[in-house]
Amino acid sequence: MDSKDSCPVCRTAEVVCGKWTLLVIRDLAEGRSRFCELERSLHGISPRTLSLRLRALEEEGIVERQTYPEVPPRVEYALTEKGRALVPLIESMRVYGSQWLLGACTEDPEDAAEPEPEPEREREPAVAAA
């Protein structure tokens, strides 16, 4: 057995560290969502990427997909018990980001305040004169 397979941190990272994956889980933590709702809430994600992330999370047993027999068909996604167990991890990341990283975490990146430019400082030359 590969040590990577037996390391719980490595295995968890393999599952959740794909681009957009944690944000999909974050949004589903609020309750069931349809594909178009997730697409709207995840500014910048392509439909193909969202579809791939949802499919991968479904294969891992983190997300469940429910299709309703309506015309047109309605599909909703929700976290499973295994998926809900990841919510405290995301909340810890939110706290860490708020406390230690620059800028506040906002739902819409356009709502974030732009950082004020640093005042000009006199800079020393990169190479000392002889």
C-alpha positions in Angstrom: 0.0 0.0 0.0 1.3 3.4 -0.9 1.9 5.7 2.1 -0.1 8.4 0.3 -3.1 6.0 0.4 -2.7 5.5 4.1 -2.3 9.2 5.0 -5.8 10.6 5.9 -4.6 14.2 5.2 -3.3 13.2 1.7 -6.5 11.3 0.9 -8.7 14.2 2.1 -6.7 16.7 0.0 -7.1 14.5 -3.1 -10.8 14.6 -2.6 -11.4 18.3 -1.7 -8.5 20.3 -3.1 -9.6 20.5 -6.7 -10.3 24.0 -7.9 -13.9 25.0 -6.9 -14.5 21.8 -4.9 -14.6 23.4 -1.5 -16.7 26.2 -2.8 -19.3 23.8 -4.2 -19.4 22.0 -0.8 -19.6 25.5 1.0 -22.7 26.4 -1.1 -24.3 23.0 -0.7 -23.9 23.3 3.1 -26.7 25.9 2.9 -29.1 23.2 1.5 -30.2 21.6 -1.7 -29.4 23.4 -4.9 -30.1 23.1 -8.6 -27.2 23.2 -11.1 -28.1 26.7 -12.3 -28.2 28.0 -8.7 -24.8 26.7 -8.0 -23.5 28.1 -11.3 -24.8 31.5 -10.3 -23.4 31.5 -6.8 -19.9 30.3 -8.1 -18.9 33.4 -10.1 -16.5 32.3 -12.9 -17.0 28.5 -12.8 -17.7 27.0 -16.2 -20.7 24.6 -16.6 -18.3 21.8 -17.6 -16.1 22.3 -14.5 -19.2 22.4 -12.2 -20.5 19.3 -13.8 -17.2 17.5 -13.3 -16.9 18.6 -9.7 -20.4 17.5 -8.9 -19.8 14.2 -10.6 -16.6 13.6 -8.7 -18.2 14.5 -5.4 -21.0 12.2 -6.1 -18.6 9.3 -6.9 -16.9 10.0 -3.5 -20.3 9.9 -1.7 -20.0 13.5 -0.6 -22.9 14.8 -2.8 -26.2 13.1 -3.7 -28.1 13.9 -6.9 -31.8 13.7 -6.9 -33.8 13.7 -10.2 -37.5 14.5 -10.0 -39.9 13.0 -12.6 -41.2 16.3 -13.9 -41.2 17.9 -17.3 -38.8 19.4 -17.7 -36.7 17.2 -15.4 -35.6 18.9 -12.2 -32.3 17.8 -10.6 -31.1 18.9 -7.2 -27.8 18.3 -5.4 -27.3 18.0 -1.6 -24.6 17.0 0.8 -24.6 13.5 2.2 -23.7 12.8 5.8 -20.1 12.3 4.6 -20.3 15.7 2.8 -21.8 17.5 5.9 -18.8 16.2 7.9 -16.6 18.5 5.7 -18.6 21.7 6.8 -16.6 22.2 10.0 -13.4 22.1 7.9 -14.7 24.8 5.7 -15.8 26.9 8.7 -12.3 26.5 10.1 -10.9 27.8 6.8 -13.3 30.8 7.0 -12.1 31.6 10.5 -8.5 31.2 9.6 -8.9 33.4 6.5 -10.7 36.1 8.4 -8.1 36.1 11.2 -4.8 35.6 9.3 -5.2 36.5 5.6 -5.5 39.9 4.1 -8.9 41.1 3.0 -12.2 39.9 4.2 -13.9 36.9 2.6 -17.0 38.1 0.8 -19.5 36.2 -1.2 -18.9 38.4 -4.3 -15.3 39.3 -5.1 -16.6 42.6 -6.6 -17.9 43.6 -3.2 -14.5 43.3 -1.6 -12.8 46.6 -0.9 -9.7 47.3 -2.9 -6.6 47.5 -0.8 -5.2 51.0 -0.4 -2.0 51.6 -2.3 1.1 51.7 -0.1 2.8 55.1 0.2 5.9 55.5 -2.0 9.0 54.7 0.0 12.6 55.5 -0.9 14.0 52.3 -2.1 17.6 51.2 -1.7 19.4 50.1 -4.9 19.4 46.4 -5.4 23.1 46.3 -5.9 25.4 48.4 -3.6 27.7 50.9 -5.4 31.4 50.1 -5.2 
